[in-house]
């Protein structure tokens, strides 16, 4: 995809920010597993937290392509920091597509200021891929809904100011009767968080369980119609999956850059290892895989920006699945190029390999993505 002058300028600005603010802390936040709080105002001032908020509400008025460009550029150095770019997307997107005018006027200008942190809570201990199996309940009580249950893996949850909470509000089976609620974290007695999960990779990113014990949510914080929240969740996921795919491409590109540089300076048998055909074949395969993934990601971004919601689920699943599989393969090969040094923390590729694994799991496992791809093919009645 040929980038416009504005898109190139945006990517260059993100690159300069990464060199100044992300490169110095990437290894440290992986080592300490601390959330890089200092990036919130930096990202906010650049519009990175609130990229998708429309201009009419004071936001940057970004789109899928801009989110992908930002995520890819930052993930070359740190995917944990990349996930903070557009961190409010999963909250803003359901609000923009399914919220009423009053909700948009109340929350979107707040997000546009670039200091508010939000999260979305769908998964539960016994339901991840099976969204319809959630057990968290919302019961109407006067001018409020009372929420009880537990959520799992809530990204940025314990740091969030607001959470888009999904719960069953009726007795319908499967995905029926799921509703979405905007929860004000600081003013919701009965809402609590468990410890930040001790993950293999993606250190510095908060992932916590949420406990809801008679949490009251005002009726005006119900998003859209009661029982119709599943659609808003799926729309948000479809629009966010290209961003996960873009982060995977950036992660793979960062690993290839590191491996190629190392292969040029590492000498064995009196010459750089990049001159050995075995290494050349690995690097060539890595390059081909990355470019194929990048092409798919930005084609998906184009479809999302065009509002083609009939084709978006297919392309979002293909982009997320293929790019994350590529990231896993490329980062693993990068460790191999480094040899023994690739397995130690003095070099970034072992961190990149650990981070890549999660991309095949979250935002819908790659097995689920393959089911979606096949389902969309059957729905269309064609392989095209």
Secondary structure, DSSP 8 states (H G I E B T S, - for coil): ----HHHHHHHHHHHHHIIIIITTTHHHHHHH----TTHHHHHHHHT-TTTTS-GGGTS----HHHHHHHHHHHHTT-HHHHTTTTTTHHHHHHHHHH--HHHHHHHHHHHHTS---EEEE--BTTBSS-GGG---EEEEETTEEEEEEEEEEEETGGG-SEEEEEEE-S--STTTTEEEEEEEGGG-TTEEE------SS-TTS-EEEEEEEEEEEEGGGEESSTTBHHHHHHHHHHHHHHHHHHHHHHHHHHHHHHHHHHHHH-EETTEEGGGSHHHHHHHHHHHHHHHHHHHHHHHHHHHHHTT-HHHHHHHHHHHHHHHHHHHHHHHHHHHHHHGGGGGSTTSTHHHHHHHHHHHTTSSS-HHHHHHHHHHHHHHHTS--
